[in-house]
Amino acid sequence: MLFDVVIIQSHSHTHQNTLNNGKIKMSDKTGQWIHLETFDDFDNGLSELIDLWSSKASKKSKETALANFKEDLESATEQWLDNRAKSKKYAAIAKELAEFEEALS
């Protein structure tokens, strides 16, 4: 189990945002990835991803979280490609993620 969270379910689909002391959580109590959708999800999620890599979590958990984060970020970036302001925000997160990945190697 990666995180203890409170789950708030959306009516339209199975996406779940979770809040715990104002922080977005990336997985639920069963370890299922919770897709990130908003800029705040990604901004907070990147901080949590960095914290996860600093923790004693398994390498598999860390790599899975990184892969899921990247997949969600790519999807969000494509979604907002035609919106210059939002596109810039997501590009900034992608740049920070690239810097983080570089630091890992």
C-alpha positions as CSV (number, residue, x, y, z in Angstrom):
1,M,0.0,0.0,0.0
2,L,1.6,3.3,-1.1
3,F,-0.7,5.8,0.5
4,D,-3.6,6.0,3.0
5,V,-6.3,8.2,1.4
6,V,-9.8,9.3,1.4
7,I,-11.5,8.7,-1.9
8,I,-14.0,11.0,-3.5
9,Q,-15.7,9.3,-6.6
10,S,-16.8,11.1,-9.7
11,H,-20.3,10.4,-11.0
12,S,-19.4,10.3,-14.6
13,H,-16.6,7.8,-14.6
14,T,-14.3,5.9,-12.3
15,H,-11.7,8.6,-11.9
16,Q,-11.0,9.3,-8.3
17,N,-9.4,12.5,-6.8
18,T,-8.2,12.1,-3.3
19,L,-7.4,14.7,-0.8
20,N,-5.5,14.4,2.4
21,N,-4.4,17.6,4.1
22,G,-4.7,19.4,0.8
23,K,-2.3,17.0,-1.0
24,I,-3.3,15.0,-4.1
25,K,-2.7,11.3,-3.7
26,M,-1.7,9.2,-6.6
27,S,-2.9,5.8,-5.5
28,D,-5.7,4.5,-3.4
29,K,-5.6,2.1,-0.4
30,T,-5.3,-0.9,-2.7
31,G,-2.4,0.6,-4.6
32,Q,-4.5,1.4,-7.7
33,W,-3.3,4.4,-9.7
34,I,-5.6,7.4,-9.5
35,H,-5.3,9.2,-12.8
36,L,-4.2,12.8,-12.6
37,E,-6.3,15.3,-14.5
38,T,-5.9,18.9,-13.3
39,F,-2.8,21.1,-13.2
40,D,-3.0,21.0,-9.4
41,D,-3.0,17.2,-9.5
42,F,0.2,17.2,-11.5
43,D,1.8,19.9,-9.5
44,N,1.2,18.2,-6.2
45,G,1.7,14.8,-7.8
46,L,5.2,15.6,-8.9
47,S,6.1,16.6,-5.4
48,E,4.6,13.3,-4.1
49,L,6.5,11.4,-6.8
50,I,9.8,13.0,-5.7
51,D,8.9,12.1,-2.1
52,L,8.1,8.6,-3.1
53,W,11.5,8.1,-4.7
54,S,13.1,9.4,-1.5
55,S,11.2,6.8,0.5
56,K,11.7,3.2,1.3
57,A,9.0,2.1,-1.2
58,S,9.9,-0.7,-3.5
59,K,11.7,0.0,-6.8
60,K,8.7,-1.5,-8.6
61,S,6.3,0.9,-6.9
62,K,8.5,3.9,-7.7
63,E,8.9,2.9,-11.3
64,T,5.1,2.2,-11.7
65,A,4.2,5.6,-10.2
66,L,6.7,7.3,-12.5
67,A,5.3,5.5,-15.6
68,N,1.7,6.3,-14.7
69,F,2.6,10.0,-14.0
70,K,4.3,10.3,-17.3
71,E,1.3,8.7,-19.1
72,D,-1.2,11.0,-17.5
73,L,1.0,14.0,-18.2
74,E,1.3,13.1,-21.8
75,S,-2.5,12.7,-22.1
76,A,-3.1,16.0,-20.4
77,T,-0.5,17.8,-22.6
78,E,-2.3,16.4,-25.7
79,Q,-5.7,17.5,-24.3
80,W,-4.5,21.1,-23.9
81,L,-2.4,21.4,-27.0
82,D,-4.6,24.1,-28.5
83,N,-4.8,26.1,-25.2
84,R,-1.6,28.1,-25.1
85,A,-1.8,29.1,-21.4
86,K,-2.6,25.6,-20.1
87,S,-0.1,24.1,-22.6
88,K,2.7,26.2,-21.0
89,K,1.7,25.1,-17.5
90,Y,1.9,21.4,-18.5
91,A,5.2,22.0,-20.3
92,A,6.6,23.4,-17.1
93,I,5.6,20.3,-15.2
94,A,7.1,18.2,-18.0
95,K,10.4,20.1,-17.7
96,E,10.5,19.6,-14.0
97,L,9.8,15.9,-14.5
98,A,12.6,15.7,-17.0
99,E,15.0,17.3,-14.5
100,F,13.9,14.9,-11.9
101,E,14.5,11.9,-14.2
102,E,17.9,13.2,-15.1
103,A,18.8,13.5,-11.4
104,L,17.7,9.8,-11.0
105,S,20.3,8.6,-13.5
